[in-house]
Amino acid sequence: MKRLTIALVAHDNRKADMVEWAVHNATYLSHHHLVCTGTTGGLVKKALEETGAIIDMTRMHSGPLGGDAEIAAMVVRKEIDLAVFLIDDLNPQPHEADIQMLLRQCRVHNVPIACNRYSADLMITSSLWDDDSYVPTEPKYEYFKRE
Ligand SMILES: O=C(CO)COP(=O)(O)O
């Protein structure tokens, strides 16, 4: 299995979901390098270690203090293979600009980003990660001309 760098980020009202998802996928996640925003990382690390998994994790600042921005910069540098970002869509966040930046940079740089658990499950079970013949098509920023 190819070793990936996976970003895990969750807003406060989605952290229970993130921890549950991470524990469910503890064996899978223990094969990869995790990069997390501060509080998400602390909770995920503790929960994963309680399962007995050995975790390789880098914790950035907390989201509102720049953690999303730090991870967005890693996306720009092609240092992130996959992001799981559980967003609280029912409440405003003080760092909305940073959230949008992380989402936008994933789109610009063609980095898969799952914003719900179902997407995350589909992405981590994809066989394409280990298919060396698969080359992701980069987004084309060009006007579509009819005929
Ligand atoms: O705010 C976040 C993402 O936008 C997450 O930050 P924390 O993991 O530090 O709570």
The ligand as an ORCA input file, in Angstrom:
! r2SCAN-3c Opt
* xyz 0 1
  O     -11.333     25.021     12.651
  C     -10.966     23.995     12.112
  C     -11.049     23.841     10.660
  O     -11.543     24.954      9.972
  C     -10.423     22.884     12.907
  O      -9.507     23.342     13.851
  P      -9.238     22.510     15.160
  O      -8.991     21.116     14.746
  O      -8.057     23.140     15.820
  O     -10.501     22.634     15.983
*
